[in-house]
Amino acid sequence: MFAPRVFLSMIGALAAFAVATYYLNGSLASTAIQTLICAVLIQVGYFLAVLFLVWKEARERRRLSSQKQFVTAEAANDEKQPGKVSLRRLNRPHHLNS
């Protein structure tokens, strides 16, 4: 979400909305109020979209972090038990090459 592009798109959408509203109502005051309400709704939607993207990224990072900790703990367990074949190594693609 590139901010200048979003702002220009928002201004374009608001201008089109204002023209259509004025054409349908014929009232400048009503058009201004409805366009202002539309602008607020667009901003709320933009904020919620950014909030969702941040939440999704944080969830993904938490998931990857917990997987990394699990793999690290598993590797530490494998190193403490000599003679045991590591299942972690067998589950990787091309496990015969390592």
Secondary structure, DSSP 8 states (H G I E B T S, - for coil): --HHHHHHHHHHHHHHHHHHHHHHH--HHHHHHHHHHHHHHHHHHHHHHHHHHHHHHHHHHHHHHHHHHHHHHHHHHHHHSTT---HHHHTSTTGGG-
